[in-house]
């Protein structure tokens, strides 16, 4: 299962949060973005339970993370 997590981050902490995200198990990619969100992370999880655990235990507690929005990717091939 693949998901994209858009993240709002406290001012001045974007670089630190993105570097932390890149070390989280299950995060395939993490990048700073321009627009309504400060960063986006691509997550690979075995199921919805695993995804929820990654978010609740490893992403949302990162210092500087203010808000997350998770979008599940759907394979249409």
mmCIF file of the N, C-alpha and C atoms, coordinates in Angstrom:
data_MODEL
# 
_entry.id   MODEL 
# 
loop_
_atom_site.group_PDB 
_atom_site.id 
_atom_site.type_symbol 
_atom_site.label_atom_id 
_atom_site.label_alt_id 
_atom_site.label_comp_id 
_atom_site.label_asym_id 
_atom_site.label_entity_id 
_atom_site.label_seq_id 
_atom_site.pdbx_PDB_ins_code 
_atom_site.Cartn_x 
_atom_site.Cartn_y 
_atom_site.Cartn_z 
_atom_site.occupancy 
_atom_site.B_iso_or_equiv 
_atom_site.pdbx_formal_charge 
_atom_site.auth_seq_id 
_atom_site.auth_comp_id 
_atom_site.auth_asym_id 
_atom_site.auth_atom_id 
_atom_site.pdbx_PDB_model_num 
ATOM 1   N N  . UNK A 1 1  ? 0.841  -1.162 0.000   1.00 0.00 ? 1  UNK A N  1 
ATOM 2   C CA . UNK A 1 1  ? 0.000  0.000  0.000   1.00 0.00 ? 1  UNK A CA 1 
ATOM 3   C C  . UNK A 1 1  ? 0.887  1.226  0.000   1.00 0.00 ? 1  UNK A C  1 
ATOM 4   N N  . UNK A 1 2  ? 0.514  2.190  -0.815  1.00 0.00 ? 2  UNK A N  1 
ATOM 5   C CA . UNK A 1 2  ? 1.298  3.416  -0.942  1.00 0.00 ? 2  UNK A CA 1 
ATOM 6   C C  . UNK A 1 2  ? 0.429  4.588  -0.518  1.00 0.00 ? 2  UNK A C  1 
ATOM 7   N N  . UNK A 1 3  ? 1.039  5.552  0.163   1.00 0.00 ? 3  UNK A N  1 
ATOM 8   C CA . UNK A 1 3  ? 0.321  6.748  0.583   1.00 0.00 ? 3  UNK A CA 1 
ATOM 9   C C  . UNK A 1 3  ? 1.241  7.957  0.480   1.00 0.00 ? 3  UNK A C  1 
ATOM 10  N N  . UNK A 1 4  ? 0.619  9.095  0.252   1.00 0.00 ? 4  UNK A N  1 
ATOM 11  C CA . UNK A 1 4  ? 1.325  10.363 0.256   1.00 0.00 ? 4  UNK A CA 1 
ATOM 12  C C  . UNK A 1 4  ? 0.861  11.126 1.487   1.00 0.00 ? 4  UNK A C  1 
ATOM 13  N N  . UNK A 1 5  ? 1.824  11.631 2.259   1.00 0.00 ? 5  UNK A N  1 
ATOM 14  C CA . UNK A 1 5  ? 1.493  12.367 3.470   1.00 0.00 ? 5  UNK A CA 1 
ATOM 15  C C  . UNK A 1 5  ? 1.989  13.795 3.288   1.00 0.00 ? 5  UNK A C  1 
ATOM 16  N N  . UNK A 1 6  ? 1.024  14.734 3.253   1.00 0.00 ? 6  UNK A N  1 
ATOM 17  C CA . UNK A 1 6  ? 1.355  16.144 3.184   1.00 0.00 ? 6  UNK A CA 1 
ATOM 18  C C  . UNK A 1 6  ? 1.474  16.659 4.613   1.00 0.00 ? 6  UNK A C  1 
ATOM 19  N N  . UNK A 1 7  ? 2.487  17.477 4.853   1.00 0.00 ? 7  UNK A N  1 
ATOM 20  C CA . UNK A 1 7  ? 2.815  17.852 6.225   1.00 0.00 ? 7  UNK A CA 1 
ATOM 21  C C  . UNK A 1 7  ? 2.996  19.361 6.353   1.00 0.00 ? 7  UNK A C  1 
ATOM 22  N N  . UNK A 1 8  ? 2.340  19.945 7.348   1.00 0.00 ? 8  UNK A N  1 
ATOM 23  C CA . UNK A 1 8  ? 2.601  21.326 7.740   1.00 0.00 ? 8  UNK A CA 1 
ATOM 24  C C  . UNK A 1 8  ? 3.590  21.300 8.892   1.00 0.00 ? 8  UNK A C  1 
ATOM 25  N N  . UNK A 1 9  ? 4.586  22.176 8.805   1.00 0.00 ? 9  UNK A N  1 
ATOM 26  C CA . UNK A 1 9  ? 5.697  22.167 9.751   1.00 0.00 ? 9  UNK A CA 1 
ATOM 27  C C  . UNK A 1 9  ? 5.898  23.566 10.327  1.00 0.00 ? 9  UNK A C  1 
ATOM 28  N N  . UNK A 1 10 ? 6.270  23.605 11.593  1.00 0.00 ? 10 UNK A N  1 
ATOM 29  C CA . UNK A 1 10 ? 6.551  24.878 12.257  1.00 0.00 ? 10 UNK A CA 1 
ATOM 30  C C  . UNK A 1 10 ? 7.665  25.623 11.507  1.00 0.00 ? 10 UNK A C  1 
ATOM 31  N N  . UNK A 1 11 ? 7.505  26.929 11.380  1.00 0.00 ? 11 UNK A N  1 
ATOM 32  C CA . UNK A 1 11 ? 8.473  27.781 10.692  1.00 0.00 ? 11 UNK A CA 1 
ATOM 33  C C  . UNK A 1 11 ? 9.883  27.574 11.240  1.00 0.00 ? 11 UNK A C  1 
ATOM 34  N N  . UNK A 1 12 ? 10.830 27.424 10.319  1.00 0.00 ? 12 UNK A N  1 
ATOM 35  C CA . UNK A 1 12 ? 12.224 27.263 10.691  1.00 0.00 ? 12 UNK A CA 1 
ATOM 36  C C  . UNK A 1 12 ? 12.657 25.835 10.946  1.00 0.00 ? 12 UNK A C  1 
ATOM 37  N N  . UNK A 1 13 ? 11.731 24.876 10.865  1.00 0.00 ? 13 UNK A N  1 
ATOM 38  C CA . UNK A 1 13 ? 12.072 23.489 11.191  1.00 0.00 ? 13 UNK A CA 1 
ATOM 39  C C  . UNK A 1 13 ? 11.895 22.520 10.015  1.00 0.00 ? 13 UNK A C  1 
ATOM 40  N N  . UNK A 1 14 ? 11.638 23.061 8.844   1.00 0.00 ? 14 UNK A N  1 
ATOM 41  C CA . UNK A 1 14 ? 11.348 22.204 7.682   1.00 0.00 ? 14 UNK A CA 1 
ATOM 42  C C  . UNK A 1 14 ? 12.514 21.263 7.374   1.00 0.00 ? 14 UNK A C  1 
ATOM 43  N N  . UNK A 1 15 ? 13.708 21.802 7.300   1.00 0.00 ? 15 UNK A N  1 
ATOM 44  C CA . UNK A 1 15 ? 14.871 20.970 6.945   1.00 0.00 ? 15 UNK A CA 1 
ATOM 45  C C  . UNK A 1 15 ? 15.056 19.827 7.946   1.00 0.00 ? 15 UNK A C  1 
ATOM 46  N N  . UNK A 1 16 ? 14.955 20.133 9.238   1.00 0.00 ? 16 UNK A N  1 
ATOM 47  C CA . UNK A 1 16 ? 15.130 19.106 10.271  1.00 0.00 ? 16 UNK A CA 1 
ATOM 48  C C  . UNK A 1 16 ? 14.051 18.034 10.175  1.00 0.00 ? 16 UNK A C  1 
ATOM 49  N N  . UNK A 1 17 ? 12.809 18.448 9.939   1.00 0.00 ? 17 UNK A N  1 
ATOM 50  C CA . UNK A 1 17 ? 11.716 17.473 9.844   1.00 0.00 ? 17 UNK A CA 1 
ATOM 51  C C  . UNK A 1 17 ? 11.899 16.580 8.624   1.00 0.00 ? 17 UNK A C  1 
ATOM 52  N N  . UNK A 1 18 ? 12.243 17.152 7.483   1.00 0.00 ? 18 UNK A N  1 
ATOM 53  C CA . UNK A 1 18 ? 12.434 16.350 6.266   1.00 0.00 ? 18 UNK A CA 1 
ATOM 54  C C  . UNK A 1 18 ? 13.580 15.358 6.461   1.00 0.00 ? 18 UNK A C  1 
ATOM 55  N N  . UNK A 1 19 ? 14.673 15.790 7.077   1.00 0.00 ? 19 UNK A N  1 
ATOM 56  C CA . UNK A 1 19 ? 15.779 14.873 7.336   1.00 0.00 ? 19 UNK A CA 1 
ATOM 57  C C  . UNK A 1 19 ? 15.344 13.743 8.279   1.00 0.00 ? 19 UNK A C  1 
ATOM 58  N N  . UNK A 1 20 ? 14.540 14.069 9.276   1.00 0.00 ? 20 UNK A N  1 
ATOM 59  C CA . UNK A 1 20 ? 14.018 13.049 10.191  1.00 0.00 ? 20 UNK A CA 1 
ATOM 60  C C  . UNK A 1 20 ? 13.108 12.077 9.435   1.00 0.00 ? 20 UNK A C  1 
ATOM 61  N N  . UNK A 1 21 ? 12.230 12.612 8.589   1.00 0.00 ? 21 UNK A N  1 
ATOM 62  C CA . UNK A 1 21 ? 11.330 11.764 7.800   1.00 0.00 ? 21 UNK A CA 1 
ATOM 63  C C  . UNK A 1 21 ? 12.098 10.765 6.949   1.00 0.00 ? 21 UNK A C  1 
ATOM 64  N N  . UNK A 1 22 ? 13.206 11.194 6.372   1.00 0.00 ? 22 UNK A N  1 
ATOM 65  C CA . UNK A 1 22 ? 13.991 10.330 5.493   1.00 0.00 ? 22 UNK A CA 1 
ATOM 66  C C  . UNK A 1 22 ? 14.577 9.129  6.230   1.00 0.00 ? 22 UNK A C  1 
ATOM 67  N N  . UNK A 1 23 ? 14.625 9.200  7.550   1.00 0.00 ? 23 UNK A N  1 
ATOM 68  C CA . UNK A 1 23 ? 15.162 8.087  8.346   1.00 0.00 ? 23 UNK A CA 1 
ATOM 69  C C  . UNK A 1 23 ? 14.066 7.175  8.907   1.00 0.00 ? 23 UNK A C  1 
ATOM 70  N N  . UNK A 1 24 ? 12.807 7.527  8.702   1.00 0.00 ? 24 UNK A N  1 
ATOM 71  C CA . UNK A 1 24 ? 11.697 6.723  9.227   1.00 0.00 ? 24 UNK A CA 1 
ATOM 72  C C  . UNK A 1 24 ? 11.517 5.484  8.361   1.00 0.00 ? 24 UNK A C  1 
ATOM 73  N N  . UNK A 1 25 ? 11.461 4.320  9.010   1.00 0.00 ? 25 UNK A N  1 
ATOM 74  C CA . UNK A 1 25 ? 11.224 3.062  8.300   1.00 0.00 ? 25 UNK A CA 1 
ATOM 75  C C  . UNK A 1 25 ? 9.844  3.105  7.651   1.00 0.00 ? 25 UNK A C  1 
ATOM 76  N N  . UNK A 1 26 ? 9.784  2.838  6.366   1.00 0.00 ? 26 UNK A N  1 
ATOM 77  C CA . UNK A 1 26 ? 8.529  2.884  5.627   1.00 0.00 ? 26 UNK A CA 1 
ATOM 78  C C  . UNK A 1 26 ? 8.397  4.130  4.772   1.00 0.00 ? 26 UNK A C  1 
ATOM 79  N N  . UNK A 1 27 ? 9.206  5.156  5.036   1.00 0.00 ? 27 UNK A N  1 
ATOM 80  C CA . UNK A 1 27 ? 9.196  6.361  4.207   1.00 0.00 ? 27 UNK A CA 1 
ATOM 81  C C  . UNK A 1 27 ? 10.115 6.109  3.013   1.00 0.00 ? 27 UNK A C  1 
ATOM 82  N N  . UNK A 1 28 ? 9.510  6.086  1.841   1.00 0.00 ? 28 UNK A N  1 
ATOM 83  C CA . UNK A 1 28 ? 10.269 5.834  0.618   1.00 0.00 ? 28 UNK A CA 1 
ATOM 84  C C  . UNK A 1 28 ? 10.981 7.108  0.161   1.00 0.00 ? 28 UNK A C  1 
ATOM 85  N N  . UNK A 1 29 ? 10.312 8.253  0.343   1.00 0.00 ? 29 UNK A N  1 
ATOM 86  C CA . UNK A 1 29 ? 10.873 9.533  -0.088  1.00 0.00 ? 29 UNK A CA 1 
ATOM 87  C C  . UNK A 1 29 ? 10.242 10.640 0.741   1.00 0.00 ? 29 UNK A C  1 
ATOM 88  N N  . UNK A 1 30 ? 11.008 11.678 1.038   1.00 0.00 ? 30 UNK A N  1 
ATOM 89  C CA . UNK A 1 30 ? 10.494 12.849 1.739   1.00 0.00 ? 30 UNK A CA 1 
ATOM 90  C C  . UNK A 1 30 ? 11.143 14.082 1.132   1.00 0.00 ? 30 UNK A C  1 
ATOM 91  N N  . UNK A 1 31 ? 10.310 15.085 0.831   1.00 0.00 ? 31 UNK A N  1 
ATOM 92  C CA . UNK A 1 31 ? 10.812 16.295 0.185   1.00 0.00 ? 31 UNK A CA 1 
ATOM 93  C C  . UNK A 1 31 ? 10.119 17.531 0.735   1.00 0.00 ? 31 UNK A C  1 
ATOM 94  N N  . UNK A 1 32 ? 10.856 18.644 0.730   1.00 0.00 ? 32 UNK A N  1 
ATOM 95  C CA . UNK A 1 32 ? 10.259 19.933 1.023   1.00 0.00 ? 32 UNK A CA 1 
ATOM 96  C C  . UNK A 1 32 ? 9.439  20.343 -0.196  1.00 0.00 ? 32 UNK A C  1 
ATOM 97  N N  . UNK A 1 33 ? 8.311  21.009 0.029   1.00 0.00 ? 33 UNK A N  1 
ATOM 98  C CA . UNK A 1 33 ? 7.465  21.433 -1.077  1.00 0.00 ? 33 UNK A CA 1 
ATOM 99  C C  . UNK A 1 33 ? 7.102  22.903 -0.935  1.00 0.00 ? 33 UNK A C  1 
ATOM 100 N N  . UNK A 1 34 ? 6.662  23.497 -2.023  1.00 0.00 ? 34 UNK A N  1 
ATOM 101 C CA . UNK A 1 34 ? 6.126  24.855 -2.031  1.00 0.00 ? 34 UNK A CA 1 
ATOM 102 C C  . UNK A 1 34 ? 4.626  24.734 -2.216  1.00 0.00 ? 34 UNK A C  1 
ATOM 103 N N  . UNK A 1 35 ? 3.868  25.580 -1.579  1.00 0.00 ? 35 UNK A N  1 
ATOM 104 C CA . UNK A 1 35 ? 2.418  25.527 -1.681  1.00 0.00 ? 35 UNK A CA 1 
ATOM 105 C C  . UNK A 1 35 ? 1.795  25.433 -0.312  1.00 0.00 ? 35 UNK A C  1 
ATOM 106 N N  . UNK A 1 36 ? 0.606  24.850 -0.224  1.00 0.00 ? 36 UNK A N  1 
ATOM 107 C CA . UNK A 1 36 ? -0.103 24.822 1.060   1.00 0.00 ? 36 UNK A CA 1 
ATOM 108 C C  . UNK A 1 36 ? 0.524  23.905 2.110   1.00 0.00 ? 36 UNK A C  1 
ATOM 109 N N  . UNK A 1 37 ? 1.384  22.988 1.690   1.00 0.00 ? 37 UNK A N  1 
ATOM 110 C CA . UNK A 1 37 ? 2.076  22.099 2.629   1.00 0.00 ? 37 UNK A CA 1 
ATOM 111 C C  . UNK A 1 37 ? 3.570  22.328 2.526   1.00 0.00 ? 37 UNK A C  1 
ATOM 112 N N  . UNK A 1 38 ? 4.274  22.072 3.607   1.00 0.00 ? 38 UNK A N  1 
ATOM 113 C CA . UNK A 1 38 ? 5.712  22.323 3.670   1.00 0.00 ? 38 UNK A CA 1 
ATOM 114 C C  . UNK A 1 38 ? 6.549  21.144 3.204   1.00 0.00 ? 38 UNK A C  1 
ATOM 115 N N  . UNK A 1 39 ? 5.987  19.940 3.309   1.00 0.00 ? 39 UNK A N  1 
ATOM 116 C CA . UNK A 1 39 ? 6.724  18.733 2.918   1.00 0.00 ? 39 UNK A CA 1 
ATOM 117 C C  . UNK A 1 39 ? 5.735  17.652 2.513   1.00 0.00 ? 39 UNK A C  1 
ATOM 118 N N  . UNK A 1 40 ? 6.248  16.690 1.753   1.00 0.00 ? 40 UNK A N  1 
ATOM 119 C CA . UNK A 1 40 ? 5.458  15.514 1.391   1.00 0.00 ? 40 UNK A CA 1 
ATOM 120 C C  . UNK A 1 40 ? 6.345  14.288 1.584   1.00 0.00 ? 40 UNK A C  1 
ATOM 121 N N  . UNK A 1 41 ? 5.738  13.230 2.105   1.00 0.00 ? 41 UNK A N  1 
ATOM 122 C CA . UNK A 1 41 ? 6.441  11.959 2.282   1.00 0.00 ? 41 UNK A CA 1 
ATOM 123 C C  . UNK A 1 41 ? 5.667  10.870 1.549   1.00 0.00 ? 41 UNK A C  1 
ATOM 124 N N  . UNK A 1 42 ? 6.385  10.014 0.859   1.00 0.00 ? 42 UNK A N  1 
ATOM 125 C CA . UNK A 1 42 ? 5.788  8.848  0.220   1.00 0.00 ? 42 UNK A CA 1 
ATOM 126 C C  . UNK A 1 42 ? 6.046  7.662  1.140   1.00 0.00 ? 42 UNK A C  1 
ATOM 127 N N  . UNK A 1 43 ? 4.960  6.997  1.529   1.00 0.00 ? 43 UNK A N  1 
ATOM 128 C CA . UNK A 1 43 ? 5.034  5.894  2.485   1.00 0.00 ? 43 UNK A CA 1 
ATOM 129 C C  . UNK A 1 43 ? 4.673  4.591  1.788   1.00 0.00 ? 43 UNK A C  1 
ATOM 130 N N  . UNK A 1 44 ? 5.416  3.538  2.095   1.00 0.00 ? 44 UNK A N  1 
ATOM 131 C CA . UNK A 1 44 ? 5.059  2.183  1.686   1.00 0.00 ? 44 UNK A CA 1 
ATOM 132 C C  . UNK A 1 44 ? 4.759  1.395  2.952   1.00 0.00 ? 44 UNK A C  1 
ATOM 133 N N  . UNK A 1 45 ? 3.561  0.840  3.026   1.00 0.00 ? 45 UNK A N  1 
ATOM 134 C CA . UNK A 1 45 ? 3.145  0.069  4.200   1.00 0.00 ? 45 UNK A CA 1 
ATOM 135 C C  . UNK A 1 45 ? 2.487  -1.220 3.731   1.00 0.00 ? 45 UNK A C  1 
ATOM 136 N N  . UNK A 1 46 ? 2.533  -2.252 4.576   1.00 0.00 ? 46 UNK A N  1 
ATOM 137 C CA . UNK A 1 46 ? 1.953  -3.540 4.173   1.00 0.00 ? 46 UNK A CA 1 
ATOM 138 C C  . UNK A 1 46 ? 0.435  -3.531 4.202   1.00 0.00 ? 46 UNK A C  1 
ATOM 139 N N  . UNK A 1 47 ? -0.163 -2.689 5.076   1.00 0.00 ? 47 UNK A N  1 
ATOM 140 C CA . UNK A 1 47 ? -1.615 -2.582 5.155   1.00 0.00 ? 47 UNK A CA 1 
ATOM 141 C C  . UNK A 1 47 ? -1.990 -1.287 5.878   1.00 0.00 ? 47 UNK A C  1 
ATOM 142 N N  . UNK A 1 48 ? -3.269 -1.023 6.010   1.00 0.00 ? 48 UNK A N  1 
ATOM 143 C CA . UNK A 1 48 ? -3.741 0.225  6.611   1.00 0.00 ? 48 UNK A CA 1 
ATOM 144 C C  . UNK A 1 48 ? -3.325 0.341  8.080   1.00 0.00 ? 48 UNK A C  1 
ATOM 145 N N  . UNK A 1 49 ? -3.290 -0.779 8.773   1.00 0.00 ? 49 UNK A N  1 
ATOM 146 C CA . UNK A 1 49 ? -2.867 -0.789 10.177  1.00 0.00 ? 49 UNK A CA 1 
ATOM 147 C C  . UNK A 1 49 ? -1.410 -0.341 10.296  1.00 0.00 ? 49 UNK A C  1 
ATOM 148 N N  . UNK A 1 50 ? -0.573 -0.890 9.445   1.00 0.00 ? 50 UNK A N  1 
ATOM 149 C CA . UNK A 1 50 ? 0.843  -0.528 9.432   1.00 0.00 ? 50 UNK A CA 1 
ATOM 150 C C  . UNK A 1 50 ? 1.020  0.950  9.091   1.00 0.00 ? 50 UNK A C  1 
ATOM 151 N N  . UNK A 1 51 ? 0.248  1.437  8.119   1.00 0.00 ? 51 UNK A N  1 
ATOM 152 C CA . UNK A 1 51 ? 0.295  2.849  7.752   1.00 0.00 ? 51 UNK A CA 1 
ATOM 153 C C  . UNK A 1 51 ? -0.078 3.731  8.943   1.00 0.00 ? 51 UNK A C  1 
ATOM 154 N N  . UNK A 1 52 ? -1.143 3.379  9.623   1.00 0.00 ? 52 UNK A N  1 
ATOM 155 C CA . UNK A 1 52 ? -1.571 4.136  10.798  1.00 0.00 ? 52 UNK A CA 1 
ATOM 156 C C  . UNK A 1 52 ? -0.504 4.161  11.869  1.00 0.00 ? 52 UNK A C  1 
ATOM 157 N N  . UNK A 1 53 ? 0.186  3.045  12.047  1.00 0.00 ? 53 UNK A N  1 
ATOM 158 C CA . UNK A 1 53 ? 1.260  2.980  13.038  1.00 0.00 ? 53 UNK A CA 1 
ATOM 159 C C  . UNK A 1 53 ? 2.431  3.887  12.656  1.00 0.00 ? 53 UNK A C  1 
ATOM 160 N N  . UNK A 1 54 ? 2.800  3.887  11.390  1.00 0.00 ? 54 UNK A N  1 
ATOM 161 C CA . UNK A 1 54 ? 3.886  4.761  10.931  1.00 0.00 ? 54 UNK A CA 1 
ATOM 162 C C  . UNK A 1 54 ? 3.523  6.218  11.202  1.00 0.00 ? 54 UNK A C  1 
ATOM 163 N N  . UNK A 1 55 ? 2.289  6.588  10.872  1.00 0.00 ? 55 UNK A N  1 
ATOM 164 C CA . UNK A 1 55 ? 1.857  7.974  11.069  1.00 0.00 ? 55 UNK A CA 1 
ATOM 165 C C  . UNK A 1 55 ? 1.808  8.359  12.543  1.00 0.00 ? 55 UNK A C  1 
ATOM 166 N N  . UNK A 1 56 ? 1.123  7.546  13.341  1.00 0.00 ? 56 UNK A N  1 
ATOM 167 C CA . UNK A 1 56 ? 0.890  7.887  14.744  1.00 0.00 ? 56 UNK A CA 1 
ATOM 168 C C  . UNK A 1 56 ? 2.140  7.766  15.610  1.00 0.00 ? 56 UNK A C  1 
ATOM 169 N N  . UNK A 1 57 ? 3.002  6.827  15.284  1.00 0.00 ? 57 UNK A N  1 
ATOM 170 C CA . UNK A 1 57 ? 4.160  6.570  16.150  1.00 0.00 ? 57 UNK A CA 1 
ATOM 171 C C  . UNK A 1 57 ? 5.467  7.174  15.653  1.00 0.00 ? 57 UNK A C  1 
ATOM 172 N N  . UNK A 1 58 ? 5.556  7.448  14.347  1.00 0.00 ? 58 UNK A N  1 
ATOM 173 C CA . UNK A 1 58 ? 6.852  7.858  13.810  1.00 0.00 ? 58 UNK A CA 1 
ATOM 174 C C  . UNK A 1 58 ? 6.854  9.186  13.054  1.00 0.00 ? 58 UNK A C  1 
ATOM 175 N N  . UNK A 1 59 ? 5.708  9.632  12.551  1.00 0.00 ? 59 UNK A N  1 
ATOM 176 C CA . UNK A 1 59 ? 5.685  10.892 11.793  1.00 0.00 ? 59 UNK A CA 1 
ATOM 177 C C  . UNK A 1 59 ? 5.067  12.027 12.602  1.00 0.00 ? 59 UNK A C  1 
ATOM 178 N N  . UNK A 1 60 ? 3.869  11.842 13.108  1.00 0.00 ? 60 UNK A N  1 
ATOM 179 C CA . UNK A 1 60 ? 3.213  12.914 13.845  1.00 0.00 ? 60 UNK A CA 1 
ATOM 180 C C  . UNK A 1 60 ? 3.974  13.357 15.100  1.00 0.00 ? 60 UNK A C  1 
ATOM 181 N N  . UNK A 1 61 ? 4.699  12.470 15.800  1.00 0.00 ? 61 UNK A N  1 
ATOM 182 C CA . UNK A 1 61 ? 5.465  12.921 16.969  1.00 0.00 ? 61 UNK A CA 1 
ATOM 183 C C  . UNK A 1 61 ? 6.773  13.670 16.659  1.00 0.00 ? 61 UNK A C  1 
ATOM 184 N N  . UNK A 1 62 ? 7.178  13.754 15.386  1.00 0.00 ? 62 UNK A N  1 
ATOM 185 C CA . UNK A 1 62 ? 8.419  14.458 15.061  1.00 0.00 ? 62 UNK A CA 1 
ATOM 186 C C  . UNK A 1 62 ? 8.290  15.911 15.512  1.00 0.00 ? 62 UNK A C  1 
ATOM 187 N N  . UNK A 1 63 ? 9.262  16.415 16.278  1.00 0.00 ? 63 UNK A N  1 
ATOM 188 C CA . UNK A 1 63 ? 9.202  17.815 16.698  1.00 0.00 ? 63 UNK A CA 1 
ATOM 189 C C  . UNK A 1 63 ? 9.120  18.754 15.488  1.00 0.00 ? 63 UNK A C  1 
ATOM 190 N N  . UNK A 1 64 ? 8.164  19.650 15.498  1.00 0.00 ? 64 UNK A N  1 
ATOM 191 C CA . UNK A 1 64 ? 7.966  20.586 14.398  1.00 0.00 ? 64 UNK A CA 1 
ATOM 192 C C  . UNK A 1 64 ? 6.792  20.240 13.507  1.00 0.00 ? 64 UNK A C  1 
ATOM 193 N N  . UNK A 1 65 ? 6.333  18.982 13.519  1.00 0.00 ? 65 UNK A N  1 
ATOM 194 C CA . UNK A 1 65 ? 5.179  18.593 12.711  1.00 0.00 ? 65 UNK A CA 1 
ATOM 195 C C  . UNK A 1 65 ? 3.921  19.163 13.359  1.00 0.00 ? 65 UNK A C  1 
ATOM 196 N N  . UNK A 1 66 ? 3.178  19.953 12.584  1.00 0.00 ? 66 UNK A N  1 
ATOM 197 C CA . UNK A 1 66 ? 1.956  20.576 13.090  1.00 0.00 ? 66 UNK A CA 1 
ATOM 198 C C  . UNK A 1 66 ? 0.696  19.832 12.656  1.00 0.00 ? 66 UNK A C  1 
ATOM 199 N N  . UNK A 1 67 ? 0.697  19.344 11.414  1.00 0.00 ? 67 UNK A N  1 
ATOM 200 C CA . UNK A 1 67 ? -0.510 18.732 10.856  1.00 0.00 ? 67 UNK A CA 1 
ATOM 201 C C  . UNK A 1 67 ? -0.120 17.828 9.692   1.00 0.00 ? 67 UNK A C  1 
ATOM 202 N N  . UNK A 1 68 ? -0.856 16.729 9.528   1.00 0.00 ? 68 UNK A N  1 
ATOM 203 C CA . UNK A 1 68 ? -0.625 15.838 8.386   1.00 0.00 ? 68 UNK A CA 1 
ATOM 204 C C  . UNK A 1 68 ? -1.939 15.585 7.655   1.00 0.00 ? 68 UNK A C  1 
ATOM 205 N N  . UNK A 1 69 ? -1.829 15.338 6.370   1.00 0.00 ? 69 UNK A N  1 
ATOM 206 C CA . UNK A 1 69 ? -2.962 14.933 5.547   1.00 0.00 ? 69 UNK A CA 1 
ATOM 207 C C  . UNK A 1 69 ? -2.491 13.735 4.737   1.00 0.00 ? 69 UNK A C  1 
ATOM 208 N N  . UNK A 1 70 ? -3.163 12.600 4.893   1.00 0.00 ? 70 UNK A N  1 
ATOM 209 C CA . UNK A 1 70 ? -2.745 11.363 4.247   1.00 0.00 ? 70 UNK A CA 1 
ATOM 210 C C  . UNK A 1 70 ? -3.669 11.046 3.078   1.00 0.00 ? 70 UNK A C  1 
ATOM 211 N N  . UNK A 1 71 ? -3.072 10.782 1.920   1.00 0.00 ? 71 UNK A N  1 
ATOM 212 C CA . UNK A 1 71 ? -3.818 10.398 0.718   1.00 0.00 ? 71 UNK A CA 1 
ATOM 213 C C  . UNK A 1 71 ? -3.342 9.019  0.280   1.00 0.00 ? 71 UNK A C  1 
ATOM 214 N N  . UNK A 1 72 ? -4.257 8.060  0.211   1.00 0.00 ? 72 UNK A N  1 
ATOM 215 C CA . UNK A 1 72 ? -3.901 6.707  -0.241  1.00 0.00 ? 72 UNK A CA 1 
ATOM 216 C C  . UNK A 1 72 ? -3.801 6.696  -1.753  1.00 0.00 ? 72 UNK A C  1 
ATOM 217 N N  . UNK A 1 73 ? -2.768 6.048  -2.268  1.00 0.00 ? 73 UNK A N  1 
ATOM 218 C CA . UNK A 1 73 ? -2.594 5.902  -3.707  1.00 0.00 ? 73 UNK A CA 1 
ATOM 219 C C  . UNK A 1 73 ? -3.333 4.654  -4.168  1.00 0.00 ? 73 UNK A C  1 
ATOM 220 N N  . UNK A 1 74 ? -3.981 4.762  -5.330  1.00 0.00 ? 74 UNK A N  1 
ATOM 221 C CA . UNK A 1 74 ? -4.733 3.636  -5.878  1.00 0.00 ? 74 UNK A CA 1 
ATOM 222 C C  . UNK A 1 74 ? -4.146 3.303  -7.243  1.00 0.00 ? 74 UNK A C  1 
ATOM 223 N N  . UNK A 1 75 ? -3.750 2.067  -7.408  1.00 0.00 ? 75 UNK A N  1 
ATOM 224 C CA . UNK A 1 75 ? -3.173 1.594  -8.663  1.00 0.00 ? 75 UNK A CA 1 
ATOM 225 C C  . UNK A 1 75 ? -4.307 1.287  -9.639  1.00 0.00 ? 75 UNK A C  1 
ATOM 226 N N  . UNK A 1 76 ? -4.327 1.973  -10.785 1.00 0.00 ? 76 UNK A N  1 
ATOM 227 C CA . UNK A 1 76 ? -5.414 1.761  -11.741 1.00 0.00 ? 76 UNK A CA 1 
ATOM 228 C C  . UNK A 1 76 ? -4.988 0.922  -12.933 1.00 0.00 ? 76 UNK A C  1 
ATOM 229 N N  . UNK A 1 77 ? -3.803 0.322  -12.872 1.00 0.00 ? 77 UNK A N  1 
ATOM 230 C CA . UNK A 1 77 ? -3.362 -0.492 -14.011 1.00 0.00 ? 77 UNK A CA 1 
ATOM 231 C C  . UNK A 1 77 ? -3.967 -1.873 -13.969 1.00 0.00 ? 77 UNK A C  1 
# 
